[in-house]
Amino acid sequence: MKTIIREGGRLVIPAAYRKALGLKPGDEVLLVLEDGEIRVVSTRQAIARAQTLLRRYVPEGRSLSEELIQERREEAARA
């Protein structure tokens, strides 16, 4: 898909692409510069990708978020 860089460096993402990515006005996206190319990644996609990468290092049945919550509760109880 071809588009034009507008005044101030603005770039319009075509509607079909926004729809495919599930993007709506006001959504944040990440721009990734890789090998001379810009990739637009929704925050939802970035979070999902990070979760997938981290799952390799967390044993099945272990919840890091539950552990963090428990640590915070213990810290609050000591205060």
Gaussian input, Z-matrix of N, CA and C with variables (Angstrom, degrees):
# hf/3-21g

backbone

0 1
 N
 C     1     B1
 C     2     B2     1     A1
 N     3     B3     2     A2     1     D1
 C     4     B4     3     A3     2     D2
 C     5     B5     4     A4     3     D3
 N     6     B6     5     A5     4     D4
 C     7     B7     6     A6     5     D5
 C     8     B8     7     A7     6     D6
 N     9     B9     8     A8     7     D7
 C    10    B10     9     A9     8     D8
 C    11    B11    10    A10     9     D9
 N    12    B12    11    A11    10    D10
 C    13    B13    12    A12    11    D11
 C    14    B14    13    A13    12    D12
 N    15    B15    14    A14    13    D13
 C    16    B16    15    A15    14    D14
 C    17    B17    16    A16    15    D15
 N    18    B18    17    A17    16    D16
 C    19    B19    18    A18    17    D17
 C    20    B20    19    A19    18    D18
 N    21    B21    20    A20    19    D19
 C    22    B22    21    A21    20    D20
 C    23    B23    22    A22    21    D21
 N    24    B24    23    A23    22    D22
 C    25    B25    24    A24    23    D23
 C    26    B26    25    A25    24    D24
 N    27    B27    26    A26    25    D25
 C    28    B28    27    A27    26    D26
 C    29    B29    28    A28    27    D27
 N    30    B30    29    A29    28    D28
 C    31    B31    30    A30    29    D29
 C    32    B32    31    A31    30    D30
 N    33    B33    32    A32    31    D31
 C    34    B34    33    A33    32    D32
 C    35    B35    34    A34    33    D33
 N    36    B36    35    A35    34    D34
 C    37    B37    36    A36    35    D35
 C    38    B38    37    A37    36    D36
 N    39    B39    38    A38    37    D37
 C    40    B40    39    A39    38    D38
 C    41    B41    40    A40    39    D39
 N    42    B42    41    A41    40    D40
 C    43    B43    42    A42    41    D41
 C    44    B44    43    A43    42    D42
 N    45    B45    44    A44    43    D43
 C    46    B46    45    A45    44    D44
 C    47    B47    46    A46    45    D45
 N    48    B48    47    A47    46    D46
 C    49    B49    48    A48    47    D47
 C    50    B50    49    A49    48    D48
 N    51    B51    50    A50    49    D49
 C    52    B52    51    A51    50    D50
 C    53    B53    52    A52    51    D51
 N    54    B54    53    A53    52    D52
 C    55    B55    54    A54    53    D53
 C    56    B56    55    A55    54    D54
 N    57    B57    56    A56    55    D55
 C    58    B58    57    A57    56    D56
 C    59    B59    58    A58    57    D57
 N    60    B60    59    A59    58    D58
 C    61    B61    60    A60    59    D59
 C    62    B62    61    A61    60    D60
 N    63    B63    62    A62    61    D61
 C    64    B64    63    A63    62    D62
 C    65    B65    64    A64    63    D63
 N    66    B66    65    A65    64    D64
 C    67    B67    66    A66    65    D65
 C    68    B68    67    A67    66    D66
 N    69    B69    68    A68    67    D67
 C    70    B70    69    A69    68    D68
 C    71    B71    70    A70    69    D69
 N    72    B72    71    A71    70    D70
 C    73    B73    72    A72    71    D71
 C    74    B74    73    A73    72    D72
 N    75    B75    74    A74    73    D73
 C    76    B76    75    A75    74    D74
 C    77    B77    76    A76    75    D75
 N    78    B78    77    A77    76    D76
 C    79    B79    78    A78    77    D77
 C    80    B80    79    A79    78    D78
 N    81    B81    80    A80    79    D79
 C    82    B82    81    A81    80    D80
 C    83    B83    82    A82    81    D81
 N    84    B84    83    A83    82    D82
 C    85    B85    84    A84    83    D83
 C    86    B86    85    A85    84    D84
 N    87    B87    86    A86    85    D85
 C    88    B88    87    A87    86    D86
 C    89    B89    88    A88    87    D87
 N    90    B90    89    A89    88    D88
 C    91    B91    90    A90    89    D89
 C    92    B92    91    A91    90    D90
 N    93    B93    92    A92    91    D91
 C    94    B94    93    A93    92    D92
 C    95    B95    94    A94    93    D93
 N    96    B96    95    A95    94    D94
 C    97    B97    96    A96    95    D95
 C    98    B98    97    A97    96    D96
 N    99    B99    98    A98    97    D97
 C   100   B100    99    A99    98    D98
 C   101   B101   100   A100    99    D99
 N   102   B102   101   A101   100   D100
 C   103   B103   102   A102   101   D101
 C   104   B104   103   A103   102   D102
 N   105   B105   104   A104   103   D103
 C   106   B106   105   A105   104   D104
 C   107   B107   106   A106   105   D105
 N   108   B108   107   A107   106   D106
 C   109   B109   108   A108   107   D107
 C   110   B110   109   A109   108   D108
 N   111   B111   110   A110   109   D109
 C   112   B112   111   A111   110   D110
 C   113   B113   112   A112   111   D111
 N   114   B114   113   A113   112   D112
 C   115   B115   114   A114   113   D113
 C   116   B116   115   A115   114   D114
 N   117   B117   116   A116   115   D115
 C   118   B118   117   A117   116   D116
 C   119   B119   118   A118   117   D117
 N   120   B120   119   A119   118   D118
 C   121   B121   120   A120   119   D119
 C   122   B122   121   A121   120   D120
 N   123   B123   122   A122   121   D121
 C   124   B124   123   A123   122   D122
 C   125   B125   124   A124   123   D123
 N   126   B126   125   A125   124   D124
 C   127   B127   126   A126   125   D125
 C   128   B128   127   A127   126   D126
 N   129   B129   128   A128   127   D127
 C   130   B130   129   A129   128   D128
 C   131   B131   130   A130   129   D129
 N   132   B132   131   A131   130   D130
 C   133   B133   132   A132   131   D131
 C   134   B134   133   A133   132   D132
 N   135   B135   134   A134   133   D133
 C   136   B136   135   A135   134   D134
 C   137   B137   136   A136   135   D135
 N   138   B138   137   A137   136   D136
 C   139   B139   138   A138   137   D137
 C   140   B140   139   A139   138   D138
 N   141   B141   140   A140   139   D139
 C   142   B142   141   A141   140   D140
 C   143   B143   142   A142   141   D141
 N   144   B144   143   A143   142   D142
 C   145   B145   144   A144   143   D143
 C   146   B146   145   A145   144   D144
 N   147   B147   146   A146   145   D145
 C   148   B148   147   A147   146   D146
 C   149   B149   148   A148   147   D147
 N   150   B150   149   A149   148   D148
 C   151   B151   150   A150   149   D149
 C   152   B152   151   A151   150   D150
 N   153   B153   152   A152   151   D151
 C   154   B154   153   A153   152   D152
 C   155   B155   154   A154   153   D153
 N   156   B156   155   A155   154   D154
 C   157   B157   156   A156   155   D155
 C   158   B158   157   A157   156   D156
 N   159   B159   158   A158   157   D157
 C   160   B160   159   A159   158   D158
 C   161   B161   160   A160   159   D159
 N   162   B162   161   A161   160   D160
 C   163   B163   162   A162   161   D161
 C   164   B164   163   A163   162   D162
 N   165   B165   164   A164   163   D163
 C   166   B166   165   A165   164   D164
 C   167   B167   166   A166   165   D165
 N   168   B168   167   A167   166   D166
 C   169   B169   168   A168   167   D167
 C   170   B170   169   A169   168   D168
 N   171   B171   170   A170   169   D169
 C   172   B172   171   A171   170   D170
 C   173   B173   172   A172   171   D171
 N   174   B174   173   A173   172   D172
 C   175   B175   174   A174   173   D173
 C   176   B176   175   A175   174   D174
 N   177   B177   176   A176   175   D175
 C   178   B178   177   A177   176   D176
 C   179   B179   178   A178   177   D177
 N   180   B180   179   A179   178   D178
 C   181   B181   180   A180   179   D179
 C   182   B182   181   A181   180   D180
 N   183   B183   182   A182   181   D181
 C   184   B184   183   A183   182   D182
 C   185   B185   184   A184   183   D183
 N   186   B186   185   A185   184   D184
 C   187   B187   186   A186   185   D185
 C   188   B188   187   A187   186   D186
 N   189   B189   188   A188   187   D187
 C   190   B190   189   A189   188   D188
 C   191   B191   190   A190   189   D189
 N   192   B192   191   A191   190   D190
 C   193   B193   192   A192   191   D191
 C   194   B194   193   A193   192   D192
 N   195   B195   194   A194   193   D193
 C   196   B196   195   A195   194   D194
 C   197   B197   196   A196   195   D195
 N   198   B198   197   A197   196   D196
 C   199   B199   198   A198   197   D197
 C   200   B200   199   A199   198   D198
 N   201   B201   200   A200   199   D199
 C   202   B202   201   A201   200   D200
 C   203   B203   202   A202   201   D201
 N   204   B204   203   A203   202   D202
 C   205   B205   204   A204   203   D203
 C   206   B206   205   A205   204   D204
 N   207   B207   206   A206   205   D205
 C   208   B208   207   A207   206   D206
 C   209   B209   208   A208   207   D207
 N   210   B210   209   A209   208   D208
 C   211   B211   210   A210   209   D209
 C   212   B212   211   A211   210   D210
 N   213   B213   212   A212   211   D211
 C   214   B214   213   A213   212   D212
 C   215   B215   214   A214   213   D213
 N   216   B216   215   A215   214   D214
 C   217   B217   216   A216   215   D215
 C   218   B218   217   A217   216   D216
 N   219   B219   218   A218   217   D217
 C   220   B220   219   A219   218   D218
 C   221   B221   220   A220   219   D219
 N   222   B222   221   A221   220   D220
 C   223   B223   222   A222   221   D221
 C   224   B224   223   A223   222   D222
 N   225   B225   224   A224   223   D223
 C   226   B226   225   A225   224   D224
 C   227   B227   226   A226   225   D225
 N   228   B228   227   A227   226   D226
 C   229   B229   228   A228   227   D227
 C   230   B230   229   A229   228   D228
 N   231   B231   230   A230   229   D229
 C   232   B232   231   A231   230   D230
 C   233   B233   232   A232   231   D231
 N   234   B234   233   A233   232   D232
 C   235   B235   234   A234   233   D233
 C   236   B236   235   A235   234   D234

   B1=1.4417
   B2=1.5247
   B3=1.2992
   B4=1.4590
   B5=1.5274
   B6=1.3421
   B7=1.4612
   B8=1.5166
   B9=1.3273
   B10=1.4666
   B11=1.5242
   B12=1.3244
   B13=1.4594
   B14=1.5277
   B15=1.3042
   B16=1.4680
   B17=1.5258
   B18=1.3136
   B19=1.4680
   B20=1.5313
   B21=1.3033
   B22=1.4553
   B23=1.5153
   B24=1.3349
   B25=1.4653
   B26=1.5121
   B27=1.3185
   B28=1.4718
   B29=1.5219
   B30=1.3196
   B31=1.4524
   B32=1.5266
   B33=1.3204
   B34=1.4599
   B35=1.5233
   B36=1.3409
   B37=1.4683
   B38=1.5213
   B39=1.3160
   B40=1.4656
   B41=1.5340
   B42=1.3144
   B43=1.4681
   B44=1.5212
   B45=1.3176
   B46=1.4684
   B47=1.5314
   B48=1.3145
   B49=1.4604
   B50=1.5227
   B51=1.3391
   B52=1.4634
   B53=1.5275
   B54=1.3180
   B55=1.4597
   B56=1.5343
   B57=1.3228
   B58=1.4693
   B59=1.5281
   B60=1.3391
   B61=1.4642
   B62=1.5260
   B63=1.3342
   B64=1.4588
   B65=1.5151
   B66=1.3358
   B67=1.4637
   B68=1.5179
   B69=1.3315
   B70=1.4568
   B71=1.5264
   B72=1.3430
   B73=1.4736
   B74=1.5300
   B75=1.3085
   B76=1.4589
   B77=1.5160
   B78=1.3414
   B79=1.4680
   B80=1.5197
   B81=1.3265
   B82=1.4563
   B83=1.5238
   B84=1.3168
   B85=1.4594
   B86=1.5246
   B87=1.2971
   B88=1.4537
   B89=1.5145
   B90=1.3170
   B91=1.4557
   B92=1.5156
   B93=1.3082
   B94=1.4542
   B95=1.5249
   B96=1.3261
   B97=1.4585
   B98=1.5151
   B99=1.3277
   B100=1.4576
   B101=1.5269
   B102=1.3018
   B103=1.4664
   B104=1.5258
   B105=1.3280
   B106=1.4564
   B107=1.5156
   B108=1.3300
   B109=1.4623
   B110=1.5185
   B111=1.3376
   B112=1.4597
   B113=1.5170
   B114=1.3332
   B115=1.4607
   B116=1.5186
   B117=1.3061
   B118=1.4626
   B119=1.5191
   B120=1.3240
   B121=1.4520
   B122=1.5205
   B123=1.3192
   B124=1.4609
   B125=1.5235
   B126=1.3205
   B127=1.4664
   B128=1.5303
   B129=1.3141
   B130=1.4709
   B131=1.5345
   B132=1.3374
   B133=1.4675
   B134=1.5278
   B135=1.3256
   B136=1.4633
   B137=1.5274
   B138=1.3269
   B139=1.4621
   B140=1.5237
   B141=1.3183
   B142=1.4690
   B143=1.5261
   B144=1.3240
   B145=1.4713
   B146=1.5308
   B147=1.3331
   B148=1.4638
   B149=1.5217
   B150=1.3282
   B151=1.4677
   B152=1.5211
   B153=1.3190
   B154=1.4621
   B155=1.5239
   B156=1.3311
   B157=1.4644
   B158=1.5251
   B159=1.3327
   B160=1.4616
   B161=1.5247
   B162=1.3216
   B163=1.4656
   B164=1.5339
   B165=1.3093
   B166=1.4656
   B167=1.5196
   B168=1.3432
   B169=1.4587
   B170=1.5225
   B171=1.3238
   B172=1.4664
   B173=1.5308
   B174=1.3187
   B175=1.4725
   B176=1.5337
   B177=1.3134
   B178=1.4603
   B179=1.5246
   B180=1.3166
   B181=1.4587
   B182=1.5183
   B183=1.3182
   B184=1.4632
   B185=1.5177
   B186=1.3249
   B187=1.4583
   B188=1.5248
   B189=1.3209
   B190=1.4533
   B191=1.5281
   B192=1.3325
   B193=1.4672
   B194=1.5229
   B195=1.3337
   B196=1.4693
   B197=1.5295
   B198=1.3311
   B199=1.4606
   B200=1.5251
   B201=1.3210
   B202=1.4569
   B203=1.5287
   B204=1.3198
   B205=1.4626
   B206=1.5298
   B207=1.3281
   B208=1.4595
   B209=1.5258
   B210=1.3364
   B211=1.4611
   B212=1.5231
   B213=1.3309
   B214=1.4621
   B215=1.5329
   B216=1.3387
   B217=1.4681
   B218=1.5270
   B219=1.3335
   B220=1.4508
   B221=1.5255
   B222=1.3462
   B223=1.4659
   B224=1.5296
   B225=1.3314
   B226=1.4661
   B227=1.5293
   B228=1.3277
   B229=1.4708
   B230=1.5136
   B231=1.3257
   B232=1.4731
   B233=1.5200
   B234=1.3220
   B235=1.4784
   B236=1.5064
   A1=107.68
   A2=115.74
   A3=121.72
   A4=109.13
   A5=116.24
   A6=121.55
   A7=108.57
   A8=117.13
   A9=122.09
   A10=109.66
   A11=115.52
   A12=120.55
   A13=106.70
   A14=116.24
   A15=122.44
   A16=111.36
   A17=114.42
   A18=122.79
   A19=110.03
   A20=116.61
   A21=120.82
   A22=113.90
   A23=117.66
   A24=121.24
   A25=113.73
   A26=117.01
   A27=120.08
   A28=111.00
   A29=113.17
   A30=120.74
   A31=107.61
   A32=116.53
   A33=120.39
   A34=108.81
   A35=115.11
   A36=119.94
   A37=106.42
   A38=118.47
   A39=121.02
   A40=112.22
   A41=115.29
   A42=121.91
   A43=112.65
   A44=117.46
   A45=119.97
   A46=111.02
   A47=117.14
   A48=120.90
   A49=110.50
   A50=116.83
   A51=120.24
   A52=110.22
   A53=116.40
   A54=121.12
   A55=110.38
   A56=116.29
   A57=120.90
   A58=111.69
   A59=116.56
   A60=120.93
   A61=112.43
   A62=116.59
   A63=120.23
   A64=112.64
   A65=116.85
   A66=121.42
   A67=111.43
   A68=114.02
   A69=120.75
   A70=108.37
   A71=118.11
   A72=119.90
   A73=110.62
   A74=115.72
   A75=121.61
   A76=114.31
   A77=118.05
   A78=120.79
   A79=109.73
   A80=115.63
   A81=120.29
   A82=109.22
   A83=115.85
   A84=121.86
   A85=108.40
   A86=115.77
   A87=121.71
   A88=107.99
   A89=116.36
   A90=121.75
   A91=107.01
   A92=116.04
   A93=121.79
   A94=107.99
   A95=116.38
   A96=121.44
   A97=107.57
   A98=115.92
   A99=121.10
   A100=109.70
   A101=115.97
   A102=121.28
   A103=112.26
   A104=117.12
   A105=121.25
   A106=114.67
   A107=117.37
   A108=121.97
   A109=109.52
   A110=115.81
   A111=121.30
   A112=108.22
   A113=115.96
   A114=121.50
   A115=107.90
   A116=116.47
   A117=122.06
   A118=106.99
   A119=116.12
   A120=121.59
   A121=108.74
   A122=117.09
   A123=119.63
   A124=108.34
   A125=117.24
   A126=119.87
   A127=109.87
   A128=116.91
   A129=121.85
   A130=109.50
   A131=116.85
   A132=120.82
   A133=110.99
   A134=116.53
   A135=120.89
   A136=110.79
   A137=116.98
   A138=120.85
   A139=110.23
   A140=117.16
   A141=120.93
   A142=110.79
   A143=116.30
   A144=120.44
   A145=110.65
   A146=116.78
   A147=120.71
   A148=110.91
   A149=117.20
   A150=120.69
   A151=110.88
   A152=117.09
   A153=121.21
   A154=110.70
   A155=116.61
   A156=120.21
   A157=111.46
   A158=116.94
   A159=120.42
   A160=112.92
   A161=117.40
   A162=120.46
   A163=111.85
   A164=117.06
   A165=120.28
   A166=112.16
   A167=116.58
   A168=121.37
   A169=113.30
   A170=117.67
   A171=121.33
   A172=108.30
   A173=116.48
   A174=118.98
   A175=111.93
   A176=115.84
   A177=122.65
   A178=109.81
   A179=116.56
   A180=121.53
   A181=114.47
   A182=117.99
   A183=121.74
   A184=108.72
   A185=116.97
   A186=121.79
   A187=109.48
   A188=115.93
   A189=119.93
   A190=111.40
   A191=116.73
   A192=119.07
   A193=110.51
   A194=117.94
   A195=120.55
   A196=110.79
   A197=116.74
   A198=120.22
   A199=110.82
   A200=117.06
   A201=121.27
   A202=110.74
   A203=116.67
   A204=120.60
   A205=110.29
   A206=116.68
   A207=120.49
   A208=111.21
   A209=117.89
   A210=121.34
   A211=111.02
   A212=116.72
   A213=121.05
   A214=110.98
   A215=116.15
   A216=120.35
   A217=110.67
   A218=116.15
   A219=120.28
   A220=111.51
   A221=116.47
   A222=120.58
   A223=110.66
   A224=116.32
   A225=120.60
   A226=111.00
   A227=116.73
   A228=120.70
   A229=111.62
   A230=117.45
   A231=122.08
   A232=111.63
   A233=117.79
   A234=121.16
   A235=113.52
   D1=134.71
   D2=-178.34
   D3=-102.89
   D4=139.24
   D5=176.54
   D6=-144.93
   D7=177.31
   D8=-175.30
   D9=-122.14
   D10=139.84
   D11=172.42
   D12=-78.69
   D13=123.18
   D14=-177.46
   D15=-93.92
   D16=177.69
   D17=176.74
   D18=-48.89
   D19=137.81
   D20=179.07
   D21=74.66
   D22=12.16
   D23=178.67
   D24=79.47
   D25=13.95
   D26=-179.07
   D27=-72.34
   D28=139.13
   D29=-179.22
   D30=-127.67
   D31=127.15
   D32=179.09
   D33=-90.98
   D34=126.61
   D35=175.35
   D36=-88.28
   D37=120.68
   D38=-178.09
   D39=-55.11
   D40=148.18
   D41=-176.20
   D42=-54.51
   D43=-41.38
   D44=-179.09
   D45=-61.98
   D46=-37.35
   D47=179.04
   D48=-71.46
   D49=-43.05
   D50=177.37
   D51=-58.74
   D52=-42.67
   D53=-179.98
   D54=-63.93
   D55=-45.23
   D56=-179.62
   D57=-61.55
   D58=-33.28
   D59=179.66
   D60=-89.88
   D61=-6.94
   D62=-178.73
   D63=71.58
   D64=30.75
   D65=-177.41
   D66=-91.11
   D67=139.91
   D68=177.86
   D69=-126.64
   D70=159.36
   D71=178.13
   D72=-52.62
   D73=133.18
   D74=179.61
   D75=93.67
   D76=-12.00
   D77=177.84
   D78=-67.62
   D79=144.46
   D80=173.96
   D81=-87.95
   D82=144.69
   D83=174.50
   D84=-130.55
   D85=160.49
   D86=174.88
   D87=-106.35
   D88=138.17
   D89=173.69
   D90=-105.41
   D91=125.42
   D92=-178.39
   D93=-115.38
   D94=120.24
   D95=176.74
   D96=-94.84
   D97=115.35
   D98=-174.67
   D99=-142.75
   D100=121.89
   D101=178.53
   D102=53.29
   D103=41.58
   D104=177.58
   D105=75.41
   D106=12.50
   D107=179.08
   D108=-123.38
   D109=149.82
   D110=175.06
   D111=-103.18
   D112=127.63
   D113=175.57
   D114=-111.51
   D115=136.48
   D116=176.64
   D117=-102.12
   D118=122.78
   D119=-177.32
   D120=-126.00
   D121=128.80
   D122=176.86
   D123=-69.34
   D124=152.93
   D125=178.22
   D126=-62.04
   D127=-34.14
   D128=177.87
   D129=-59.82
   D130=-44.55
   D131=179.04
   D132=-66.40
   D133=-41.38
   D134=-179.05
   D135=-63.20
   D136=-42.21
   D137=178.59
   D138=-64.86
   D139=-45.04
   D140=179.43
   D141=-60.62
   D142=-41.27
   D143=179.38
   D144=-64.79
   D145=-43.20
   D146=179.03
   D147=-64.10
   D148=-41.08
   D149=178.26
   D150=-62.22
   D151=-41.22
   D152=179.17
   D153=-63.32
   D154=-42.98
   D155=179.31
   D156=-64.27
   D157=-41.97
   D158=-177.58
   D159=-71.98
   D160=-28.71
   D161=-178.62
   D162=-58.18
   D163=-28.55
   D164=179.25
   D165=-60.73
   D166=-27.02
   D167=-173.16
   D168=-104.11
   D169=-2.13
   D170=-178.76
   D171=-111.62
   D172=122.11
   D173=-179.19
   D174=-60.02
   D175=150.18
   D176=177.80
   D177=-56.59
   D178=135.70
   D179=177.66
   D180=86.79
   D181=-6.52
   D182=179.42
   D183=-94.92
   D184=132.84
   D185=-179.74
   D186=-116.03
   D187=106.76
   D188=-179.63
   D189=-64.63
   D190=-35.37
   D191=179.68
   D192=-66.40
   D193=-39.65
   D194=177.51
   D195=-65.32
   D196=-38.69
   D197=177.37
   D198=-63.51
   D199=-41.56
   D200=179.16
   D201=-64.41
   D202=-44.42
   D203=178.47
   D204=-60.22
   D205=-44.06
   D206=179.03
   D207=-62.11
   D208=-42.91
   D209=177.35
   D210=-59.85
   D211=-43.15
   D212=-179.72
   D213=-63.58
   D214=-40.60
   D215=178.63
   D216=-63.48
   D217=-42.37
   D218=178.66
   D219=-63.86
   D220=-40.51
   D221=177.66
   D222=-63.95
   D223=-42.51
   D224=179.77
   D225=-64.72
   D226=-36.60
   D227=179.53
   D228=-67.13
   D229=-31.99
   D230=179.59
   D231=-76.83
   D232=-22.63
   D233=-175.31
   D234=-78.91

